[in-house]
């Protein structure tokens, strides 16, 4: 099975592990660049166009020569890496506008497995770099965009004490209209630009909750400092704690995990554990090895690049019986990155039952390079093979128990009474 046919499409994903702005767009944090901070900024002047063709040729050559040596899936693409660059170079040498050249590079991106190579032209890179260094304002919610059956925003998580929470928005809510205009498939994740805005301004949202209730919500934007946090609760019938892993990398996630386990055991006598990772977009800061060490030990698989393999091994740390506690992991399409590796490793070790929907196989690390014309290319340069030999970058994580339920169809209300995935997880400890 080729990587092209195996890697699942993640619609409208915007990736950059190196820039704060694009990281926020991955997780969907609805923020806005403070207009006061941009008043005195000057964009660089355009590059001289005296020898546009020569610049395009140097940029074209750099795209291929810098990508080929380190791109992780080079052997699985459906084109000839030697022949096609030569053939298409003739088109560049005949001369084209900047817009035509950008279009050509974009057409190459479509030839790679979905979201494994990402291109930004010079203007897009400069704008992103500027925004990444400034403060942000918005409503304080993490989102994804779903196109079926009708394009809409889904709130994956809402920051505590944020404008969104104050306005009554909750995780699992869906937004169909922003200031009277519908969410469209064409705009994808860039719909966040319509929700962003300066502190004190108001955005009007048409919201539908998982129970079908519809309402119009006005949210007054604020300057935001907080990020998503780990949450936990107790499921009495199953004698299980439920810990929801937050979105993104969190420096406190490991200490929060330890605190939650100790608290659930001390206050509730927890005998089983459910770890909800359905919205865990985890990046390089995610404490993968430390998290694994709480529940298992030894060989956790292999991280590989084009030229090297790196064994992932962990030493155990037993915290309040964590090494032997019965364990269920909840996963889905928004389980991405190190959290996928965590789930795959524990599944292969027979340490946890995985419940939910398949993940997207979004485990490869990214590198990047700047092109001669000022553009930028990000590319997957490593992937992960689980202890049983499954390439998770190709296959994703397949749950042991499949439950067809999307994030906007479930609810946290009444201690997850209306969440079919959590309900199925409880059966693991009660049947």
N, C-alpha and C positions, 0 to 999 in steps of 0.2 A: 504494500500500500504506500503510495507516494505521500510525501509531506503535504504537497499541494492539495491532495484529496482528503487528507486526514485532519489537518489543522482547521479547527472550527472558526467560522467568521465571527468576530466581535465587532458589531456595528459601531461605526463612528468613534473608535477608540483613539484618543490623542495621547501619545506616549512621550515622556522625557523624564528619566529618572534623575537627570542632572539639573533641571530647572524647576524652581518652586511653582511657577505658574502652571506649567503643563502637568505637574503632579497634581495640583488642585483640579485641573480639568479631568484627569483620569478618575479621581474619586468624585468629581462633580460638586465640589464645594462652591456654592453660589456666592461669589465675592466680586468686588469691583475695585478697579484702580482708583485711588483717591485723586480727583481732578486737581486739587491744589498742588499735589506732588508733581504733576506733569506740566504745569504752566511754564516752568523755566527749563524744560528739557528740549534739546535741539537734536533732531534726527540727523544722522550723517548725510552729507550730500550724495546724490546719485553717482555711481561709478561712471567715469568717462566712456563714451560710446564710440571713440575713434576707431577702435579695432574690435568691434563686438564679436565678429566671427572667431578671431583668435582666442578671445576670452572664453567663448562657448566651447571651443575645442579643448582648451586646457581643463575646463570644468568637466566636460564630458569624459575625458580620459581619466581624470582623477576619480570620478564616480566609480568607474569599473576597476581601476587598479588598486584603489584603497578598500573597496568592498570585497572583492574576490578572495583575498588571502584569509580573512577572518570570519566571514559570514557563515553561520553554523549550518545552514541547510543548502550550501552551494551544490552538493551532489544530488539534490532531490528536485531541483527546478527543471522545467520542461523546455529549456532553450539551451542552445550551444553557447557557452561562455566565451569561447574564442571567436566563433564566426559572427554572432549577432553584433557585438560592439564594432567590428570592422565594417559590417554592412551598413549599419545605421550612422556611422561616423561620416559617411559620404553625404548624408542628408544635412548634417550639421555644417560641414565644410562648404556647402552651397549657399549658406547664409540664412538666417532666420531672426525674427524678433525675439526679445526676451520672453514675451508671453508664449510664443511658439516653442521656445526652448524649454520653459517650465512645463509646458504641456507634454513635451517629449519625455522628460524625466518622469513626470507623473504616469505616463503610459508604461514605463519600465517598472514602476512600483507595483502596478497591477499584475505583473508577471510573477511576483514572489508570493509565497504563502502569506495569507492574510495577516497584516499587522506585524510582519517580521522585518520589514524595511520601511522607513518613514522619511519623507523628504520635506524640508521647508526651504522656500526660497529666501533670498537675502532680506526682503522686507518683512516677511513673517518671522524670521529669526530675530531681527533687530527689535521688532515690537514685543516679542515674547521675552527677550532678555531685559528690556526696559521694565516691563510689567513685573518680572520676577524679582526686581530689587525694590519695589515700592510697596506701600501698605495697601490693604484691601478692605473693602466694605461690601456688605450684602445682607442676606437673610439668615445664613448659617445652616445650610442643609447639604447633604451629599446626595447625588442623584445618578440615575442611569436613564437612558432614553429607549423606549420600546415602540416599535413601529406597527405591531400587530395587536388587535385588529385595526386600531386607530392610533396614530402617533400620539404619544403622551410621555410626560416625565414621571418617573417613579422616585419617591423619596426613600433612599436606602437607609438613611440615618439623619436625625435632627440633633444639632448640638444643644446641650443643656443650657438653658437661660438665653438662647439666641432669639432674634426677632421671629424666626419661624416657629419656635416653640411657644413664645408668648402669644402668637396669633392663632394657636391651636393646631398647627400642622404637626403630624406625627409620621414616624416611619410607616411605610406601606401606602401612604396617601399618593394619589395620582393627580397630576396637573395637566389639564387639556388646553386651557387658554391662558395667555399671559397678556394682561392689559387689553383684553378683548380680542386678541388675535390668536388663532389656533397654533398649537405645536405642529410642525411639519416634518415629514420624513427627510426632506432635502437639507434642512438646517442641522439635523442630528444634535450632537452634544453642544454645538455652538449656540443652542437655545439659551445657554447660561448667560450669554451676552445680553439677552432681553430681560433677564431677572436681576442682573447686576445693576448697581446704581449708587450714587453718593448717599452717605448717612443722612437721615432725615427725610429722604424721598420715599414715596409709597409705590409699591407694585401691587396690582390687583390680579389675583389668581382664581381660576375656576378649578375647584378641587372635588375629586370623587374618592371616597374612602372604600376600603375593601367590602364593607357591608352594602355598598351601592348608594349611600347617602351623598347628595351633591350640595355644595355650598360655594359661595364666593367669599374669598378671604383677602383682606387688605393687610399687607405686611409693611411696616416701616423699617427701612434698612438702617443698619448700624455698622460702626467699625467693629470688626471681629478679631478676637485674639485666641479664642478657644478652639480646640480640635475635638474630634470624636473620642469617646472614652469606652473602656471596657465596662460591660454591664453584667450583672448576675442576679439570679433569683432561685427559688426553691420550688420543685414540683413534688408536692407531698405524696400523691398516690404512688409515684414511681420511686420515692425516696431518693430523688436525683437533684443535683444542682444543675442549673443551666447557665453557662457562661457564654456571652456573645462577644466575639472578638471584634474590635473596632476596625474601621477602615484605615488604610494607610499604615505607615510605620510609626510606632509610638514608643518613645524611649522608656515609658513607664509600664509597658505591657507585661513584662515579666514580673515585676514587683506587684502589679495589680492582679496578675494571675495567682500568685502565691497568696496574697491577701484574701482573694475571693474563695480559694479552696479552704484555707484555714477557717474563715468565717462560716462557710456553709457546713463544715463539719462540726464546729464548735456550737453554733446556734441551732442547727437543724438535724444534726446526726446524719449527714449525707452519706449514702452508701453507694451511689452511682453518679456518673457525671456525663452530661451532654455538653459538647462544645459546639456552639453555633458559629459557623464560619461562612455563612451564605453571602455576607457582604464584605468579606475580608480581602480588600485589595492590598496585599502586603508587598512592600518594596524591600530594597536592600537593607534597610534598618531593622527589619523584622527579626527578632531573636530566634531564628529557626533552631539552631543547635540546642540552645537553652530550653526552648519549649519542648523539643523532642526528649531531652534528658529527663523531663518530669515523668514520662510515661513509658520509656523503653531504653534500650542500650544497644551498642554494637553497630553493625553495618546498617546504614540507612540509605544505601544506594550510591550512585556516582553522578557527579556533575562533570560534563565533558565539553570541550571546545573542539575546534578543528584538529588540534594537534596534541592535546593532553586530556587525561582523565584525573579527577580528584575525588578520592573516596570520602564520603560523608559518614563519619563515625561519631558516636556520642558516648559519654560516660554517664551512668545513671545518677540521679539525685532523687531520693525518695522523700517526698514532702507529704506528711500526714497520710501515708499509704497510697500516694499517687501512682506508684509503679504497678499496683495490682488492682486498682479500682476499675470496675466495669465501665467501659468508655464507648460513647457514641459520638460521631462527628457528623454535623449537618453541612452539606455543601451544595453549590449551585453554580450557575453561569458567572456570578459575580465573585466567586471564590477564585482569586487570581494571585499568582506569584508564589512566594514562599509558603503561603498557607496551603497551596496545592501540593507542594512537596511534603509538608507536614502530614496532610491527609493520606497521600499515597504511601508514604513510608510506614505509618502506623497501620494502614490497611494491609500492606504486604507482610508486615511482621505479625499479623493476626492479633494485633493489640487493640484494634477498634473496629466497630461496625460503622460503615459509612452509609448515610441515608440522604436522599434528596434527588437532585438532578446532576447530570454530567457537568464537569467543569470544562473550561475552554482550552486547557493546555497552555496557559500563559506563564510558563515558568522560566523562559529563557532570559538571561541578562542581556542588557543592551550596551553597546559602545557607540561612539559617534565621531564624525570628522567634519571639518569645515571645508567647503569647496572653494576653488579660486575666485568664483564670482560672489562669495559671501553666503551662499546657501549652506545648508547643513543636512547631513544624512545620519539617521539612527538605524542600527541594525542589530539583530539578535546574534550574539557571539558565543553563547553557551546554552546548554539545555541539561535536563536531568533524567536519569534512568533509575527507576525504583529498585528495591532489593530483589524483586522477582523479574527484573529485566524489562519492564515496561517503560518506553520512552514517553514521559508525561507531556513533553513539549509537542508530541505528535498526537497522542491519544487522549490527553486529559485524564481526569480521575473518573472512573465509572463507579457509581454507588453500588454497594451490596444490595440495598433496597431502593428501588426507584419510586419516587413519589412525584407525580406531575402536578406541581403547584408553584406558580410564580410569586414573586415577592409582593406584587400588588393584589394578590388574591388571598393573602393571609393577614392575620392581625395579632398584635401582642396583648389585646384586651383580655381581661379575666384570666390572667396568667397563662396565655397562649391557648385558650380554649378553642379559638378559631384558627389555629395553625395546624394544618394536616400533617406537616412534616414533624413538628414537635410531638403531635399525638402519636404518630407512628414510632417515634423514638422512645416514647414512654412504654410502648408495648414490648420493647426489647427487655425491659426490666420487670414486667408484670405478667407476661403470658407464660 
